[in-house]
Amino acid sequence: AEGLNLPGLGPRGGLLTAWLISSVIFGFLHRGNPHLSALGLFNLVLAGLFLGLGYILTGELAIPIGLHIAWNFVQGTLFGFPVSGVDVGPAVIATESVGPSLWTGGAFGPEGGLLGTVAMLVGSVAILGWVRWRTGKIALCMRLPEPPHKGTEPQGA
């Protein structure tokens, strides 16, 4: 976001552009995963937006890191679904995915289906609600696209 804080974009545009670019990169880093479909790739980019939403609103990494770990753990270790096309091994609860792959994601797992899309949209609304409850407003964290101020650099920098 700092590097994209350019005269044509400004700090807000730079932050939003960085969020979009990082989300597209997040999605495309999974392109080699087994059983990936066009909807799965779209959902992975959406997952980048979903995970990054809490960061661009709070400037804190706790939300994206916590959600990513929880998402993968619940999906794979708890319920035994494939996580982005990868079988993570034994699960706490034995489940069987039934129904059309368009909805379930099939062999790619829930991230590859419309249920994954819905889950991320609902999760995004939950993030917005949590940020509003915690801070009293929903606004971009505008310190992200700004360079650190003098005196805040680590010692020896």
N, C-alpha and C positions, 0 to 999 in steps of 0.2 A: 504494500500500500504506500509505503514511503517513496519507493522508486517510481510509482505511477502518479504521484502528486505533482502533476505537470500543469503548465498554464492552461492547456485545453481541457483538462479533466477536473483539476482542483482536488482538494482533499477528499471530498465526498465521492466524486467520480473515481478517483484513484482507489479508494477503499472498496467500492462496489466492483470495480474492474478486477482488482486483485482477488476478491472473493469468488468471482465468476471464473477467472483463469485457474485458480487453485482447485476449484471444484471440477472443472473439466479435466485437469491433470489427474486428480484423484480418481475419476471415473476411468480414464484411459490407462492408468497404471494397472488396472484390473483386466485389461483387454485380453490377456493371455489365459485367463482363468477358464477352466472347462465349462462347457455348456452355456456360454454367454450368448444372449440374444440381443437384438436391438433394444427391446424394452429393458433388459437387464443393464445394458450400458447406459441408457437414459436414467434408470433408477440409481446407478452408481454416481452419475453426475449430480442427480438430485440429492443423494446421500452426502456428497461434498457440500452442497448448499445447506442442507439440514444440519450437518455437523458444524459448519462454519458460522451458522446464524448466531449461536450463543456467543461465539468469539467476537464477531463484529459489533454485537450489541453491548458486551461487557468488557472486552479487552482481556478476558481471562480464558485460559485453555482448559479449565476444569470441565466445562460443559461438553466440548467436543471430545476430549479424551475419555471422560466418564461414559458418555453415550456410546462411543465406538466400542469400548470394552464391554459394556453391558449388552449392546446389540449383538455382538459376536458371541458372547458367553450364553445369553439366553437362547439365541437361535440354534447354536451348535451344541454346546455342552449340556444345556438344560433340556432342550426339546429334540435334539438330534437331527435338525434340518441341515442341509448343506449350507455353508457360509460362503457366499460368492462363488458357488460351484465346487467348493472344496469340502470333502467329508472330514469332519474333525474327530471322528472316532465315537466311542461309546457315549451314550447320553444318560442323564439322570432319569428322564421320563421317556419311555418308548412311545414314539408317535409314528404315524404313517400319513404322508401327505396324499390326499385324494382330491380330485377335482381337475378342472381344466388348467393346463400349464399357464395359460394367460393370466389366471388369478393366483395360482400357487407358486409360480416360478419354476415348476418342474424340478429337473435335476440341478438347476442353478440355486434353488432355494428361494425363500420368500422375497429376496432382493430382486429377483428376476420376474416378479409378477405384479399384478395390480394391487394385491394386498400389501406388498412392500411400498408401493406408491402411496396408498392411503395411509399406511402407518407413518411414513415420513411427513406427510402433510399434517396429520393429527399431531405428531411430535413437534412440528414447527409451530403450530398454534399453541401447544403447551409451553414451548420455550418463550414465545412472545408473552404469554400470560404470566409466566414465572418472572421474567425480567420486569414486566410492568408492576407486578406485586412487590418485587424486591426493591425497585428503584423509583416507582411512581410514574415512570414514563417508558416509552419505547423509542429509543434514539440510537443512532450509530455512535460508537465509541470513537470520537474524533481525535483522540490522542494517537490512534494507530497509524494514520498516514503522516504524522509529524515526526521529524527527526528528534532524537533525545536532546534535551536541553543541556547546555553546558553545566557541568557540575554533577550530572547524573551518570556519567560514564564510569565503568569499573576502574578501580585504582590501577595505575600503570598503563592506561590506554593512551 
